[in-house]
Amino acid sequence: MTHYIKGFPQSEADEDLKFVNVDELEEKAKEVMPEGAYYYVASGSEYEWTWRNNTNHYQIVPRALTGMDNPSTETEFLGMKLKTPIMISPIACHGISHADAEVATQKGAALAGAMFTSSTYGNKPVEEIAAAAPDAPRMFQLYLSKNWDFNKMVFDAINAAGYKAILLTVDALVSGYREANLRTNFAFPVPLDFFTRFQGAKGEGQTVAQMYASSAQNIGPDDIKRIKEMSGLPVIVKGVNCAEDVEVALTAGADGVYVTNHGGREIDGAPATIDVLPEVVEAVNGRCPVIFDGGVRRGSHVFKALALGADLVGIGRPYLYGLALGGPHGVASVINELNDELKIDMQLTGCKTIEDVKHARLTDFQYAGDTKPSSTDPRVRKPYPVTAVNQIKSEPDAATGASHH
C-alpha cells in the first residue's frame, strides 16, 4: 500500500524481506521511492570519492582449532543491553521512506534488539517514537541550534521520552555540495516535528542546505559543557576523525566519540572512516566508548570495526531502503542479515563474544583500489524506473481547482 502526503508517495509496507545481501535493496528501493528522495539517501558530495571509498578494506585473519561454537552478539552500551552491536545511525526525515517514518524504524530496531537513534530533523515526535517501543534503547542526534530556547525544548522532550544520550553532530555545520540533490531539486517533502512544535515552521519545502543553515555553524568545547548541564544526559561527540579532536572532546567533558564522515556527504576527499578509526581508538585509550559508521554493508564490516576498537557499529542507507520496502520488519530484516553474517565471521575466527571480536586479528594488505564511477554519476547511472507507486502526484489547488506542476 502507498500513502500520499501532498502528493508525495510513502510506503506503508510491513513485511520481512528476502534478499541475499543488503546491497540488493538499494536498486529495489527505486521502485517505491521518488527519484529526488532516493538520491537524497543514496548520494554523497561532489565527485563522491569519499562516499565510494568509504569501505571496510581490512582483512580478517581466520582462526582454526578454536574449540568454540554458537557465538553471541549480545553486548552493552552505556548500561543498555543490546542483542547486537549494530546500531541504527541517525538520518533525517525517515518519512521519505515510510509513512510511519521514525516510529517504524524504532519498531524495526526493537524487533532486532538494536540501538536506535533519532535525528533533530525527524518527522515523528520523540514521544511517539518512544511509545512505539517503550523499553527499547535509544539515543538522540543533536543538530545544535543557534537558538538555545529551541535546544532546551529538545532536551526536555528527549528526557521525558527516555532517550539515554545525546550524539552532538560537529562534522556537518554546513551541507556538503551534494550534486545529486541539486540535479533533482530535492527539498524535504514531509514536516519535521521539532520545527513544527517550536514555531509552526514545518521544515517542508526547504533544501538540505537551508535546513543546515538553521543550525549552529560555530560549535566549540564550551558547548559540550552547556549541553550536558542543560540536558543532564551524556554527550557523545559525533564526527571525530583524528587524535587531536579526541583530546579536545574529552577535555571538554564528552562521554564518548563517534567516528563518522557523514556517509561521504560532507567533505569529498576525506579518508574512509575505517582508516581513521585506529588513530581515534589509540587516542581514546579506553577513556570512553567509541561508535563507528561509514560504508557498512556486511557483517564482516561490522566485525572489522569492532576488531579495530569500536563499541557500536552504525548502518545508515541500508536500513532506509529496508524501511521503504518492508517497514518495521524490513528494518529488522536488514539488521538480522548483517548480524547473521557477523556470527559467521565470529565462528570462523573463534570469537565467542563481542569482547572476543575486539581482540581479533586483522591485516591490511594493499590491493587494487576501487576506481569505478559511483552509481549516482550521471555518466553511468541507468534511467530512473517509473512505477505506479513512486511518482509524486499533482494535486489540484483547493481554491481554484488548478493543478500544481
ABEGO torsion letter per residue (X at the ends): XBBBBGGBBBBABBBBBBBABAAAAAAAAAAABBAAAAAAAABBBEAGAAAAABBBABBBBBBBGAGBBGBBABBBBGGBBBABABBBBBBBGAAAABAAEAAAAAAAAAAAGBBBBBBAABABBAAAAAAABAABBBBBBBBBBABAAAAAAAAAAAAAAGBABBBBBAABABBBBBAAAAAAGBBBABBBAAAAAAAGBAGBGBBAAAAAAABBABBBAAAAAAAAAAAGBBBBBBGBABAAAAAAAAAAGBABBBBBAGGGABBBGBBBAAAAAAAAAAAAGGABBBBBBEGBABAAAAAAAAAAGBABBBBBAAAAAAAAAAEAAAAAAAAAAAAAAAAAAAAAAGBABAAAAAABBBBBBBBBBBABBBAABAAABBBBBBBAAABBBBBBBAAAGBBBX
